[in-house]
Amino acid sequence: MTKIMLIDATHAEETRVAVVSGHKLEEFDFESSSKKQLKGNVYLAKVTRVEPSLQAAFVEYGGNRHGFLASNEIHPDYYQIPVSDREKLVESEPEVEDAEEPVDGASVEVVGGDEIEEEVERRRTKSYRHYKVQEVIKRRQIMLVQVVKEERGNKGAALTTYLSLAGRYCVLMPNTARGGGISRKIASAKDRKRLKGIVDGLDIPEGMAVIVRTAGADRSKAEIKRDYEYLMRQWDTIRNLTLESTAPCLINEEGNLIKRSIRDLYSKEIDQVLVEGDAGYRLAKDFMKSLIPSHATRVKQYKNETVPVLHRYQVESQIDAIHNPVVQLRSGGYLVINPTEA
């Protein structure tokens, strides 16, 4: 059955993405311009306040409120201490060969968007903690940070200086020396062994780590290598842009719906990607060229001024049904789903 990805980018206020098999809606996502996703975005930021009582720093990164940066989320490279002490800190990190079991001081972070979540372990060492944040971080200090939790209520976004760049099959951690390996969600010992061999052959620079995502379980060495090279190019772009920018400034946007959908939902089973809207088409075409150059021809612009793309494939009625509180069952019965205060 023909599988198509439909992207409606005709309105600046909202972008919608649907994956249909025949005329059946399989995946749907939308993004509003009034509430864009911050999670995963990389910013050049400035420390505005160091709070000893919280052992954290408040950072101006360009959001509605100042971001919260806990002391254990600050990479020792930012510590204003003698170089020899900083090198000892990095060397004291535990040697961890695989991202399989948590180690002391590890925290788990979700990367890669809402469609495919991936766990990335952050190795922390207790040796970091004999430094108090006010001893090593100063006001007006410039840092490269990434949003790990969205702003919520009166709270600002939670930030980290340990960056994660998610690709289709890999996650690149450009300043995490150890902690790479294979996603714990890949259970097959045979697949893990094969992927471990592929990762070992990637020639990863010192001071970086790579995790193979769950989506990479059945992928070939060439596919994983191409994804890794794409992430390395993205990191080079981030570094170059950082050197040319003044804090606070957005350096890399993770949350673009079109890019996220092509990265996480697109597969070889999808025959074509139909995009309605000039700007959306150019964005999708350019991103596919950088991600999978051989599949760029599958991205096509939908041009029909009378029938919108989602109406053309009879998707609008199915999208409306998603929000219907009454769900019909095959048995003839139905469920009524209503949100409550609980």
Buried (B, 14 or more C-beta within 10 A) or exposed (E): EEBBBBBBBBEEEBBBBBBBBEEEBEBBBEBEEEEEBBBBBBBBBBBBEBBEEEBBBBBBBBBEEBBBBBBBBBBBEBBEBEEEEBEEBBEEBEEBEBBEEBBEBBBEBBBBBEBBBBBBBBBBBEBBEEBEBBEBBEEEBBBBBBBBBBBEEEEBBBBBBBBBBBBBBBBBBBBBBBBBBBBBEBEEEEBBEBBBEBBEEBEBEEEBBBBBBBBBBEBEBEBBBBBBEBBBEBBEEBEEBBEEBEBBBBBBBBBBBBBBBBBBBBEEEBEBBBBBBEEBBBBBBEBBBEBBEEBBEBBBBBEEEEEBBBEBBEBBEBBEEEEEEEEEEEEEEEEEEEEEEE
